């Protein structure tokens, strides 16, 4: 671990000026509710101690300069005005530019100014613990804190700031749902969060005292901003939404399955029965036959127009069943029923692995290993295709099992994004 003093010394060494602000933004682990936030269904994350830290200051070089404490990442700079407005296949500094651009777009009339950032992160990249959104949120707050003199959250509410970051992250090519940014901005130390969307809202959830969560890395990584897997799932859900809008005579322009379900008046059990009527897999021509070329065009984005095949029934089954599990998980927490919490996590992983196909052999093996050693529940967390699993253990068992098996850390609910001025 690098101390705050070491970071400040490195900042002065790099830039010849003192840092003005320090922003710390946590990662998050999602306990349940995977790949449903982009359909406006509620999710159940908590912030973790691993975090992104940015030291920042204005400079007089008429340049934006980003450096990373980890020397394997090369520094990046641009004279102002910086023309960056987005990218695909992002590099580390593009996430910082994403947060910067979000603030500059909001602060209408604010001229660009020279500034220097030094980044240090303890969230393993491409691990499913939201290192990317942490970079975006930290950069956005660092930028804003150099514009306003007071507490930035007197200038913009935390909810509005989270929403700004949610809207900014697609600039790096990922069709983000909003869970990551909301969890990292709105979290309170000591409690998990139930986060809902449209409108964005959250409530603190007290976890049972005998429930302990262990985070385990699969030793595989996937950059969801550099592959199509994540965006494929988003588009498949949008196609299902178009099919259901026709079926239920819904005129809403929304692609979000929660709104479609609400307008249909169907319960989770009812909508899941209807899901079984969907085709399993279709090609682009078959989609056009189902919803029309114009509706397919509405579903696609510039970087998804090349997609030729879509899975519908299993993807929809995962989204609706996972959303239902979030409701049940919250009830199990209130009842302090950790066995039921574990059962729901196991169901969630099976759904992610089979219906959403976002697991991998390494994640499946980790979940099975921990369950064989007495864990109550185990599931992938984050986008999947690698990264981490989150495991629910009874408090009396965790020390014994963690001593025997590989683990990244035992997680405790941490505080959301925070700012310190020097």
Long-range contacts (C-beta under 8 A, 24 or more apart in sequence): 1-122, 2-69, 2-120, 7-53, 7-55, 7-69, 7-118, 7-120, 8-55, 8-422, 10-69, 10-118, 11-55, 11-57, 11-116, 11-118, 14-67, 14-116, 14-118, 15-57, 15-59, 15-65, 15-116, 15-118, 17-57, 17-59, 17-116, 18-57, 18-422, 19-55, 19-56, 19-57, 19-118, 19-422, 20-56, 20-57, 20-58, 20-145, 20-146, 20-421, 20-422, 21-55, 21-56, 21-57, 21-142, 21-145, 21-146, 21-419, 21-420, 21-421, 21-422, 22-53, 22-54, 22-55, 22-419, 22-420, 22-422, 23-53, 23-54, 23-56, 23-138, 23-141, 23-142, 23-145, 23-417, 23-418, 23-419, 23-420, 24-51, 24-52, 24-53, 24-138, 24-417, 24-418, 24-420, 25-51, 25-52, 25-53, 25-134, 25-135, 25-137, 25-138, 25-141, 25-184, 25-185, 25-416, 25-417, 26-50, 26-51, 26-134, 26-184, 26-187, 26-414, 26-415, 26-416, 26-417, 27-51, 27-52, 27-123, 27-129, 27-130, 27-131, 27-134, 27-184, 28-129, 28-130, 28-179, 28-180, 28-183, 28-184, 28-187, 29-129, 29-213, 29-215, 29-381, 29-388, 29-390, 29-411, 30-179, 30-183, 30-381, 30-382, 30-390, 31-192, 31-213, 31-329, 31-345, 31-381, 31-390, 32-322, 32-325, 32-326, 32-329, 32-344, 32-345, 32-348, 32-379, 33-179, 33-322, 33-323, 33-325, 33-326, 33-329, 33-348, 34-322, 34-348, 34-352, 34-356, 34-358, 34-379, 34-380, 34-381, 34-382, 34-384, 35-177, 35-233, 35-318, 35-319, 35-322, 35-352, 35-356, 35-358, 35-383, 35-384, 36-177, 36-319, 36-322, 36-323, 36-326, 37-177, 37-178, 37-179, 37-195, 37-197, 38-175, 38-176, 38-177, 38-178, 38-234, 38-237, 38-256, 39-177, 39-237, 39-241, 39-256, 39-257, 39-258, 39-319, 39-323, 40-196, 40-197, 40-198, 40-256, 40-257, 40-258, 40-259, 41-197, 41-257, 41-258, 41-319, 41-322, 41-323, 41-326, 42-194, 42-195, 42-196, 42-197, 42-323, 42-326, 42-327, 43-179, 43-183, 43-194, 43-195, 43-326, 44-192, 44-193, 44-194, 44-195, 44-205, 44-326, 44-329, 44-330, 45-179, 45-180, 45-183, 45-192, 45-193, 45-195, 46-183, 46-187, 46-191, 46-192, 46-193, 46-207, 46-213, 46-411, 46-413, 46-414, 47-183, 47-184, 47-187, 47-193, 47-413, 47-414, 47-415, 47-416, 48-123, 48-129, 48-215, 48-409, 48-411, 48-412, 48-414, 49-409, 49-411, 49-412, 49-414, 50-122, 50-123, 50-124, 50-129, 50-409, 51-121, 51-122, 51-123, 51-134, 51-414, 52-119, 52-120, 52-121, 52-122, 52-123, 52-131, 52-134, 52-135, 52-137, 52-138, 53-119, 53-120, 53-121, 53-138, 54-96, 54-117, 54-118, 54-119, 54-120, 54-138, 54-139, 54-142, 55-117, 55-118, 56-115, 56-116, 56-117, 56-118, 56-142, 56-143, 56-145, 56-146, 57-115, 57-116, 57-146, 58-113, 58-114, 58-115, 58-116, 58-146, 59-114, 59-115, 59-116, 60-114, 61-114, 62-114, 63-114, 64-100, 64-112, 64-114, 64-115, 65-114, 65-115, 65-116, 65-117, 66-93, 66-96, 66-97, 66-117, 66-119, 67-116, 67-117, 67-118, 67-119, 68-92, 68-118, 68-119, 68-120, 69-118, 69-119, 69-120, 70-120, 70-121, 80-112, 80-113, 80-114, 81-112, 82-112, 85-171, 86-171, 86-172, 86-173, 87-171, 87-172, 87-173, 88-172, 88-173, 88-225, 88-303, 89-173, 89-225, 89-226, 90-172, 90-173, 90-225, 90-226, 92-119, 92-135, 94-172, 95-132, 95-135, 95-136, 95-139, 95-172, 96-135, 96-136, 96-139, 97-139, 97-171, 98-135, 98-136, 98-139, 98-168, 98-169, 98-171, 98-172, 99-135, 99-136, 99-137, 99-138, 99-139, 99-140, 99-141, 99-142, 99-143, 99-165, 99-168, 100-139, 100-140, 100-143, 101-168, 101-171, 102-136, 102-140, 102-164, 102-165, 102-167, 102-168, 102-171, 103-140, 103-143, 103-144, 103-147, 103-164, 104-143, 105-168, 106-156, 106-164, 107-144, 107-147, 110-147, 113-146, 115-143, 115-146, 117-142, 124-217, 124-388, 124-408, 125-221, 125-223, 126-221, 126-222, 126-223, 126-224, 126-386, 126-387, 127-217, 127-221, 127-382, 127-386, 127-387, 127-388, 127-408, 128-380, 128-381, 128-382, 128-383, 128-384, 128-386, 128-387, 128-388, 129-215, 129-381, 129-382, 129-387, 129-388, 130-180, 130-183, 130-184, 130-382, 132-169, 132-172, 132-174, 132-180, 132-224, 132-225, 133-165, 133-169, 133-176, 133-180, 133-181, 133-184, 134-180, 134-184, 136-165, 136-168, 136-169, 136-172, 136-181, 137-162, 137-165, 137-181, 137-184, 137-185, 137-417, 138-417, 140-164, 140-165, 140-168, 141-417, 141-419, 145-419, 145-421, 151-419, 152-419, 158-185, 158-186, 158-416, 159-186, 159-200, 159-201, 161-185, 162-186, 162-200, 163-200, 166-200, 172-225, 173-225, 173-231, 173-303, 174-224, 174-225, 174-230, 174-231, 175-230, 175-231, 175-234, 175-301, 183-416, 184-416, 184-417, 185-416, 185-417, 186-416, 187-413, 187-414, 187-415, 187-416, 188-413, 188-415, 188-416, 189-413, 189-414, 189-415, 190-412, 190-413, 191-413, 192-333, 192-413, 194-326, 194-330, 197-258, 198-256, 198-258, 198-259, 205-330, 205-333, 206-333, 207-333, 207-413, 208-333, 208-336, 208-337, 208-338, 208-341, 209-336, 209-395, 210-336, 210-338, 210-394, 210-395, 210-396, 211-338, 211-341, 211-392, 211-393, 211-394, 211-395, 212-392, 212-393, 212-394, 212-395, 212-398, 212-410, 213-390, 213-391, 213-392, 213-393, 213-410, 213-411, 214-370, 214-375, 214-390, 214-391, 214-393, 214-398, 214-401, 214-402, 214-407, 214-409, 214-410, 214-411, 215-381, 215-388, 215-389, 215-390, 215-391, 215-407, 215-408, 215-409, 215-410, 215-411, 216-366, 216-370, 216-388, 216-389, 216-390, 216-391, 216-405, 216-406, 216-407, 216-408, 217-387, 217-388, 217-406, 217-408, 218-360, 218-362, 218-363, 218-366, 218-386, 218-387, 218-388, 218-389, 219-362, 220-360, 220-362, 220-363, 220-385, 220-386, 220-387, 221-386, 221-387, 222-383, 222-384, 222-385, 222-386, 222-387, 224-383, 224-385, 227-385, 228-303, 228-304, 228-307, 229-358, 229-383, 229-385, 230-383, 231-301, 231-303, 231-304, 232-304, 232-307, 232-310, 233-315, 233-356, 233-358, 235-299, 235-300, 235-301, 235-304, 235-307, 235-310, 236-310, 236-311, 236-312, 236-315, 237-315, 237-316, 237-319, 238-298, 238-299, 239-287, 239-290, 239-291, 239-296, 239-299, 239-310, 239-312, 240-278, 240-312, 240-315, 240-316, 240-319, 242-290, 242-291, 242-295, 242-296, 242-298, 242-299, 243-278, 243-290, 243-291, 243-312, 244-274, 246-291, 247-274, 255-298, 255-299, 257-316, 257-319, 257-320, 258-323, 261-320, 268-320, 268-321, 268-323, 268-324, 268-327, 271-320, 272-317, 272-320, 272-321, 272-324, 275-313, 275-316, 275-317, 275-320, 276-313, 276-317, 278-312, 278-313, 278-316, 279-312, 279-313, 280-311, 280-312, 280-313, 280-314, 281-309, 281-310, 281-311, 281-312, 282-309, 282-310, 282-312, 283-308, 283-309, 283-310, 284-308, 284-309, 284-310, 311-357, 314-354, 314-355, 314-356, 314-357, 315-355, 315-356, 317-351, 317-355, 318-351, 318-352, 318-355, 318-356, 321-347, 321-351, 321-355, 322-348, 322-351, 322-352, 338-376, 338-392, 338-394, 339-376, 341-376, 341-377, 341-392, 342-375, 342-376, 342-377, 342-392, 343-376, 343-377, 344-377, 345-376, 345-377, 345-378, 345-379, 345-390, 345-392, 346-371, 346-377, 346-378, 346-379, 348-379, 349-378, 349-379, 349-380, 349-389, 352-379, 352-380, 352-384, 353-380, 356-384, 358-383, 358-384, 358-385, 359-384, 359-385, 360-384, 360-385, 360-386, 362-386, 363-387, 363-389, 367-391, 369-405, 370-401, 370-405, 373-401, 373-404, 373-405, 374-401, 375-401
